Amino acid sequence: MLFAAYRRLSALRKRFLGKPVPLYTDFGFARGWPVDRYYIEGFLKANSADIRGDVLEAAANPNYTKQFGGDRVTRGHIMYPVPGLPGGTMVGNLETGEGIPDEAFDCIILTQVLQFIYDMPAAVRHSYRALKPGGTMLATFAGISQVSREDMDSWGEYWRVTDAAARRLFGDVFGADNVTAEPHGNVLAACAFLNGLVITDMKPEDLAYHDPDYQVIVTVRAVKPAS
């Protein structure tokens, strides 16, 4: 069974550069969990202690507040920019600030959200305002990625962000000393992700290898000063 799986993986790898179209166009969701989720969920797991109290998560699918916050979470809020979407508990616009309360949350989780907001600096400012003093924002951005066509057609996809951009973007609001921005991925992970392969198609060591010149995902942990 292991030999068959290895042969299948080798065949998939050989096809990476064989055609000008990807193997799969849905990020891999039809077959399993996309490669970028390895980095996103690893980041949230490493910072799970921050997910506590009143937590706001934007467009939760899956619900990372429950997955990584557990019984540390007092109340979990799921926000969408429009009403009527599954699981939503509040409507808010991070770009304009409409519906975003002041100093209401101990933690804000924005995984793969800010790239769909044209005025990202405004979204970061409104997120900062919504955090309680001492609260933490956990955010991830797409680096090397295909366009999410459904989102592009619905409200637009505007940005790809490097760790340098994320560090400055958040540092301008939270203060540079309160921000940690890190890139994740490597050239093999990037190729796999662009072709719609999934985590189980990859060797663990291939995903774990770090090359800052091939940024599949950029993660940010930003803490609002307590005073």
N, C-alpha and C positions, 0 to 999 in steps of 0.2 A: 504493500500500500504506500509506504514511504517512497519507494523507488518510482512508483507511478506518479505520485504527487510531484516529485522532483523533476521528472521528465516533462510533466505538464507545465511546471514553472519555467523550465528551460525553453520550452517551445514558445511560451508567452514572451519571454525576454527577447528571443530571436526575432519576434515580430514587431518589436518596438519601432524600428526604423524601416520597416518594410513597406509601409504605405503612408500617404500624406493625410490619412484620417485615423482617429483613435480607434482602439479596439472596442471600447464602450464609451458612450457619450453621457452617461448618467452619474458620473463620479464613482460608479461602482455600486450604487445602492441596490440594484437589482440582484447582485450576487453576494453582497456582504457589507462590510463596514469600510468606507473609503480610507485611503492611506492617510489623509490629513487628520483623520480622527485619532490616529495613534498619537500625534503630537498635541492635539487639542485636549484630549482626555488625560494624557500624561501631565500636562500643565495644570489642569484643574485638580487632579489627584494630589499633586505636589503642594498645592495651595488650598487644600480642602478646609483647613482650619479657618480660613478667611470667610468661608461660606457659612454664615451664622446670623442669628437674629432675624431682622427683616431683610429679605433678599428680593431684589428685582432682577428678573431675567427677561431678555428681549427675545421674542419669537422662539420659545423653547421647544425644540424638536431634535433630540430628546430633551427631557426635563433634567438638566444638569443640577438644578437646585436640590432636587430629591436625591439624585444619584450620588452626589458628592457632599451634600450638606447634612443629610440624615437628620438626627434628632437635635443637631445644633441650630436648626432653622426654626424660628418661632412662627413666622409667616412667610410664605412664598408668593410672589406676585409675578404673573406672566403678562408682559406688555406687548401689544401690537400697535402699529400706526393707524390701523383702521379697525372698526368694531366687527364682531361676528365671526372671528376666526377661532378655530378649535382650541380650547384650553385657556383662552385669554381671560384675564381678570381685570385688566385696565387698558385704557387707550391713551397713548402718549406719543408725542412727536419730539424726538431728541434734537432734530435740526432747529425747530422753532421754539422749543421749550413748552409748547402747549400740552397741558395735562401732566407735566412733570412737577411733582411737589418738591418743596425745599426740605433738605436735611431729614429725609424720611427713611433712608435705607442704610443698613450696616454693610451691605455688599451689593454690588451690581455686576451681573455677568452678561457680557456682550461677546458671544462667540460668532464670528463671521457675520457681523452686523454692520459695523461702521463703514465698510467698503461700499455699502449701498446708499450711503448718505452723502450727498454732494458737499455740504458744508460740514466737514468732519470736525474742524476746530470748534464750531458752535455745539456740535453733539457732545464733545468732550467737556465743554464748559457747563452744559446743562446737566450732564452726568455728575460732574463735580458738585454742582449745586444740590443735587438730589441726595448725595451721600451725607450721612451724619458725620460730625467730626470724628476722626479716627477710623472711618469706614474705608473699605477697599473696593477698587474696581478691578475686575479680571476680564481682560479683553483679548481676542485673537483676531488676526487679519490674514487674508489670503496673500501669499507672496507669488509663487509660481503656480498658476491655476488657470483652468479654462473659465470662460464666462458662464455664470449661472443663467441660462437663457430665460427660464421662467421669471426669475427676479428682474432680469434686465428688461423684459417686456412689460412687467407689472409696474415697477417704480424706478428702474435704472440701477446699473452697477457701474461705479465710477473710478474706483481706486485699487491699486496694488501698492503695498506699503513695505518698506525695508525696516530693519530694526533701528537704523539711524533716524528715519522719519518718525517712527513711533515714539522713540525716546524724546525727540524734540517736541512733537505734538502734545504729548502728555506732560512733559517737563515744563512747558510754557504755562500750564494751568496748575498742576499739582506741585511743582517745584522739582528740579532735576534730582535732588537727593531722595525724593519719595517715589521714584519711578524705576522699575526694572523692565527692560525690553530685551527680548532674546529671540534670535532666529532658530528655526528647527528644520532639519532635512538635509538632503544631499542629492547629487545628480541622479542616482538610481531611483530614489524615492520620488523625485520630481517627474522622471519619465514614467514611472508606474502610475502616479497620480494623474498625469495628463492623459494616459491611456485608459483610465477607469479601472485599474486593478484595485484589489482590496487587500486588507491587512494580511489575510490568510494566504495570499499569493506570495508574500514576501518572507524572507528569513528575518528573524528578530534582529540580528546583527546588521542587516542592511538598513533597517529603519533607524536603529540606534546610532549609526555612524553620523557624526556631526560635521558639516561643511558649511561655514557661514556664507560662502559665495553662492550657494544654491538654497535659497530661503523658500521653502514650501509654505511654512507657517511662521508668523511672527506673533509672539505672545507679550502681553503687558500686564504687569501688576503695579497698580498705582494707589498710594495710600493718601487720603486726605488728612492733613495735619490735625491733631487733636485739639488745637487751640488756634 
